[in-house]
Amino acid sequence: MHGSEARLLGDDEPSPVRVLRPEGRSDFFLTADHAGRLIPRRLGKLGLPDSELGRHIAWDIGIAGTTERLADLLDTTAVLQTYSRLVIDCNREPDHETSIPIVSESTPIPGNRNLSADERDARRHEIFAPYQERIAALLGARQDAGRCTILLAMHSFTPVFKSEKRSVEIGVLYNRDTRLAKIMLDLFRAEGDLVVGDNAPYAITDTSDYTAMVYGERRRLPYVEFEIRQDLIADAAGQAAWADRLARLMPSAHRRLRAVAA
């Protein structure tokens, strides 16, 4: 463990992980890797103005509120990360080049340049590791209890990326395991009022994402990663509408998933 002189977070600073409904009865299990945009006091603002820290480069806008409401509606456990993805991205392997980005989209991140090994290690030990360890512990306890678990990785994406406008409203992301993804694609398309992305606006690969790969693919849990367009969940009304929609669809998805496994 790194020494106290290298500590990143003060004793009075928030934990990097929030757990909602740890005793939730649902088979679903929610994660939100980019739910917060806090920056440790020691890092100032990473050399960025407040305007940049409110943008999508710092967090997944709207996903915290959406996940909180969905957890309540489904009575499901949810694990949310509270610090900005610019400090360390909890949906990347720590040695991935985008784990601590020097540039995000087209914005240079001055506070991430020329970091020492100890500085990188502090971010990993104090933010990335506690978040991942809590997810692993909760999933392990469910497995030990013989509980079914279906992983929903909650994310949001910007409607405009590098001047390119995106028409997709809900993205269904997956890698090799397509069990739940195919079901969700069918359910979303059947809604009739959505532009649905099949592994769009992103595609999951072995190295691009951490949560889906480590807790879904490697544990052989049914999973899907949702990407909701941020302008649709930028306010409380949008967050409630999307949480309500997902809460209405997920029981059907669960039934279809059981039928496939039977």
PAZANU-214349 format. One record per residue (C-alpha): x, y, z; residue in three letters. Coordinates in nm, 2 decimals. Example, Ala and Ser with C-alpha at 12.3 -4.5 7.8 and 13.67 -1.06 7.14 Angstrom:
# residues 2
c1,c2,c3,rest
1.23,-0.45,0.78,ALA
1.37,-0.11,0.71,SER
This chain:
# residues 262
c1,c2,c3,rest
0.00,0.00,0.00,MET
0.12,0.35,-0.08,HIS
0.23,0.56,0.22,GLY
0.02,0.82,0.39,SER
0.22,1.10,0.24,GLU
0.10,0.99,-0.11,ALA
-0.27,0.97,-0.01,ARG
-0.50,1.12,-0.26,LEU
-0.82,1.15,-0.06,LEU
-0.85,1.32,0.27,GLY
-1.05,1.16,0.55,ASP
-1.33,1.41,0.51,ASP
-1.37,1.35,0.13,GLU
-1.65,1.13,-0.01,PRO
-1.60,0.76,-0.07,SER
-1.55,0.67,-0.43,PRO
-1.84,0.42,-0.41,VAL
-2.21,0.45,-0.33,ARG
-2.42,0.14,-0.28,VAL
-2.80,0.16,-0.31,LEU
-3.02,-0.12,-0.18,ARG
-2.75,-0.37,-0.09,PRO
-3.02,-0.61,0.02,GLU
-3.23,-0.55,-0.29,GLY
-3.44,-0.85,-0.39,ARG
-3.42,-0.82,-0.77,SER
-3.20,-1.05,-0.98,ASP
-3.08,-0.73,-1.16,PHE
-2.76,-0.57,-1.05,PHE
-2.68,-0.21,-1.16,LEU
-2.34,-0.04,-1.20,THR
-2.27,0.32,-1.29,ALA
-1.90,0.37,-1.35,ASP
-1.93,0.74,-1.45,HIS
-2.20,0.85,-1.21,ALA
-2.01,1.13,-1.04,GLY
-1.78,1.42,-1.12,ARG
-1.60,1.49,-0.80,LEU
-1.23,1.56,-0.81,ILE
-1.00,1.50,-0.51,PRO
-0.91,1.82,-0.33,ARG
-0.54,1.75,-0.39,ARG
-0.59,1.76,-0.76,LEU
-0.76,2.10,-0.77,GLY
-0.96,2.10,-1.09,LYS
-0.71,1.92,-1.30,LEU
-0.63,2.25,-1.46,GLY
-0.97,2.28,-1.62,LEU
-1.24,2.55,-1.60,PRO
-1.58,2.46,-1.45,ASP
-1.74,2.47,-1.79,SER
-1.53,2.16,-1.89,GLU
-1.60,1.98,-1.57,LEU
-1.97,2.00,-1.63,GLY
-1.94,1.84,-1.97,ARG
-1.97,1.47,-2.07,HIS
-1.59,1.44,-2.07,ILE
-1.61,1.45,-1.68,ALA
-1.90,1.21,-1.62,TRP
-2.21,1.04,-1.77,ASP
-2.46,1.32,-1.75,ILE
-2.80,1.21,-1.61,GLY
-2.70,0.85,-1.53,ILE
-2.69,0.88,-1.16,ALA
-3.05,1.00,-1.13,GLY
-3.17,0.74,-1.38,THR
-2.99,0.46,-1.19,THR
-3.11,0.57,-0.85,GLU
-3.48,0.57,-0.97,ARG
-3.44,0.24,-1.15,LEU
-3.29,0.08,-0.84,ALA
-3.59,0.19,-0.64,ASP
-3.84,0.08,-0.90,LEU
-3.69,-0.27,-0.94,LEU
-3.57,-0.31,-0.58,ASP
-3.22,-0.38,-0.71,THR
-2.87,-0.33,-0.58,THR
-2.69,-0.04,-0.75,ALA
-2.32,0.05,-0.73,VAL
-2.23,0.41,-0.83,LEU
-1.88,0.56,-0.87,GLN
-1.86,0.92,-0.74,THR
-1.54,1.07,-0.88,TYR
-1.48,1.20,-1.23,SER
-1.37,0.97,-1.51,ARG
-1.10,1.23,-1.57,LEU
-0.93,1.13,-1.24,VAL
-0.94,0.77,-1.33,ILE
-1.18,0.58,-1.56,ASP
-1.34,0.30,-1.36,CYS
-1.46,0.13,-1.69,ASN
-1.10,0.08,-1.81,ARG
-0.82,-0.15,-1.71,GLU
-0.58,0.07,-1.51,PRO
-0.30,0.02,-1.75,ASP
-0.52,0.12,-2.05,HIS
-0.41,0.44,-2.23,GLU
-0.74,0.60,-2.16,THR
-0.75,0.51,-1.79,SER
-0.61,0.85,-1.69,ILE
-0.66,1.06,-2.01,PRO
-0.42,1.33,-2.11,ILE
-0.68,1.44,-2.37,VAL
-1.05,1.38,-2.35,SER
-1.24,1.42,-2.68,GLU
-1.04,1.74,-2.79,SER
-0.98,1.88,-2.44,THR
-0.63,1.86,-2.29,PRO
-0.63,1.76,-1.93,ILE
-0.33,1.94,-1.77,PRO
-0.36,1.78,-1.43,GLY
-0.31,1.43,-1.59,ASN
0.02,1.51,-1.77,ARG
0.36,1.37,-1.65,ASN
0.22,1.18,-1.36,LEU
0.46,0.98,-1.15,SER
0.41,0.61,-1.09,ALA
0.31,0.69,-0.73,ASP
0.05,0.95,-0.84,GLU
-0.11,0.70,-1.08,ARG
-0.10,0.43,-0.81,ASP
-0.28,0.65,-0.56,ALA
-0.57,0.70,-0.81,ARG
-0.59,0.33,-0.87,ARG
-0.57,0.23,-0.50,HIS
-0.81,0.50,-0.36,GLU
-1.07,0.53,-0.63,ILE
-1.06,0.25,-0.89,PHE
-0.99,-0.04,-0.64,ALA
-1.25,0.04,-0.37,PRO
-1.52,0.07,-0.64,TYR
-1.43,-0.26,-0.81,GLN
-1.38,-0.44,-0.48,GLU
-1.72,-0.35,-0.36,ARG
-1.88,-0.47,-0.68,ILE
-1.68,-0.80,-0.66,ALA
-1.78,-0.85,-0.30,ALA
-2.15,-0.79,-0.36,LEU
-2.15,-1.03,-0.66,LEU
-1.95,-1.29,-0.47,GLY
-2.20,-1.28,-0.18,ALA
-2.49,-1.32,-0.43,ARG
-2.31,-1.62,-0.58,GLN
-2.24,-1.77,-0.24,ASP
-2.61,-1.74,-0.16,ALA
-2.71,-1.91,-0.48,GLY
-2.88,-1.60,-0.62,ARG
-2.93,-1.53,-0.99,CYS
-2.76,-1.21,-1.11,THR
-2.82,-1.01,-1.43,ILE
-2.58,-0.72,-1.48,LEU
-2.70,-0.39,-1.62,LEU
-2.41,-0.15,-1.68,ALA
-2.56,0.20,-1.69,MET
-2.40,0.47,-1.91,HIS
-2.50,0.78,-2.10,SER
-2.35,0.94,-2.42,PHE
-2.33,1.29,-2.56,THR
-2.57,1.38,-2.85,PRO
-2.28,1.55,-3.03,VAL
-1.93,1.40,-3.04,PHE
-1.65,1.59,-3.22,LYS
-1.92,1.79,-3.42,SER
-2.10,1.47,-3.52,GLU
-2.47,1.46,-3.43,LYS
-2.59,1.12,-3.31,ARG
-2.94,1.00,-3.38,SER
-2.93,0.69,-3.16,VAL
-3.13,0.74,-2.84,GLU
-3.06,0.41,-2.66,ILE
-2.75,0.19,-2.73,GLY
-2.74,-0.18,-2.64,VAL
-2.38,-0.28,-2.60,LEU
-2.23,-0.63,-2.57,TYR
-1.93,-0.84,-2.67,ASN
-1.94,-1.22,-2.71,ARG
-2.24,-1.29,-2.48,ASP
-2.55,-1.18,-2.67,THR
-2.81,-1.34,-2.45,ARG
-2.96,-1.03,-2.29,LEU
-2.85,-0.79,-2.56,ALA
-3.07,-0.96,-2.83,LYS
-3.37,-0.95,-2.60,ILE
-3.32,-0.59,-2.52,MET
-3.28,-0.49,-2.89,LEU
-3.61,-0.66,-2.96,ASP
-3.79,-0.50,-2.67,LEU
-3.66,-0.15,-2.75,PHE
-3.74,-0.18,-3.12,ARG
-4.09,-0.30,-3.03,ALA
-4.15,0.03,-2.84,GLU
-4.19,0.20,-3.18,GLY
-4.07,0.54,-3.06,ASP
-3.69,0.49,-3.02,LEU
-3.38,0.50,-3.24,VAL
-3.20,0.19,-3.11,VAL
-2.83,0.13,-3.15,GLY
-2.69,-0.22,-3.19,ASP
-2.35,-0.19,-3.03,ASN
-2.38,0.18,-3.11,ALA
-2.27,0.46,-3.05,PRO
-2.00,0.23,-2.92,TYR
-1.90,-0.13,-2.94,ALA
-1.76,-0.33,-2.65,ILE
-1.43,-0.50,-2.71,THR
-1.20,-0.70,-2.49,ASP
-1.00,-0.39,-2.40,THR
-1.24,-0.10,-2.43,SER
-1.46,-0.18,-2.13,ASP
-1.40,-0.32,-1.79,TYR
-1.73,-0.37,-1.62,THR
-1.90,-0.58,-1.89,ALA
-1.59,-0.79,-1.95,MET
-1.49,-0.85,-1.59,VAL
-1.83,-0.89,-1.43,TYR
-2.03,-1.01,-1.73,GLY
-1.82,-1.21,-1.97,GLU
-1.56,-1.35,-1.73,ARG
-1.82,-1.44,-1.46,ARG
-2.06,-1.57,-1.73,ARG
-2.34,-1.35,-1.60,LEU
-2.60,-1.24,-1.84,PRO
-2.53,-0.87,-1.90,TYR
-2.59,-0.57,-2.12,VAL
-2.45,-0.22,-2.12,GLU
-2.70,0.06,-2.17,PHE
-2.60,0.39,-2.33,GLU
-2.88,0.65,-2.30,ILE
-2.84,0.98,-2.49,ARG
-2.77,1.25,-2.25,GLN
-3.02,1.51,-2.37,ASP
-3.29,1.26,-2.29,LEU
-3.19,1.23,-1.92,ILE
-3.05,1.57,-1.86,ALA
-3.32,1.66,-1.61,ASP
-3.53,1.49,-1.35,ALA
-3.82,1.44,-1.58,ALA
-3.61,1.26,-1.84,GLY
-3.44,1.05,-1.58,GLN
-3.77,0.94,-1.44,ALA
-3.92,0.87,-1.78,ALA
-3.62,0.64,-1.88,TRP
-3.61,0.47,-1.54,ALA
-3.98,0.40,-1.57,ASP
-3.94,0.27,-1.92,ARG
-3.66,0.03,-1.82,LEU
-3.85,-0.08,-1.51,ALA
-4.14,-0.17,-1.74,ARG
-3.93,-0.36,-1.99,LEU
-3.69,-0.55,-1.76,MET
-3.94,-0.80,-1.62,PRO
-4.02,-0.90,-1.98,SER
-3.65,-0.93,-2.05,ALA
-3.61,-1.15,-1.74,HIS
-3.89,-1.38,-1.85,ARG
-3.74,-1.42,-2.20,ARG
-3.39,-1.48,-2.06,LEU
-3.53,-1.76,-1.83,ARG
-3.70,-1.91,-2.13,ALA
-3.38,-1.91,-2.34,VAL
-3.19,-2.08,-2.05,ALA
-3.46,-2.34,-1.99,ALA
